[in-house]
């Protein structure tokens, strides 16, 4: 019950922050990628790799639209995405 309440609170704050960023800066901004990365890390730490992958993909797409494919920040987001995917694959084999 505690974990479910905690997750609801995390998602509430995620939505509040996302709305504030989009309202202030539009649909694509580096702060959105930071927010997605935080959510990805939250899910990786909880072993929820499918959700971590979803947020990592969102970060990659956002940064690609802002910076292009050669920016180091895009590479960092891709590494995070691949890490979550590899963990999901490892855990599904057990």
Number of C-alpha atoms within 10 A of each C-alpha: 5 7 8 9 9 11 13 12 12 14 12 12 12 16 13 11 15 17 15 13 18 14 10 10 13 11 12 17 18 16 17 23 23 14 19 24 22 17 21 27 21 17 20 20 11 10 15 16 24 17 17 28 25 17 24 29 21 20 30 24 18 22 25 18 12 14 14 13 14 9 12 12 18 22 15 13 25 18 14 22 23 14 17 25 18 13 15 18 13 10 11 8 6 5
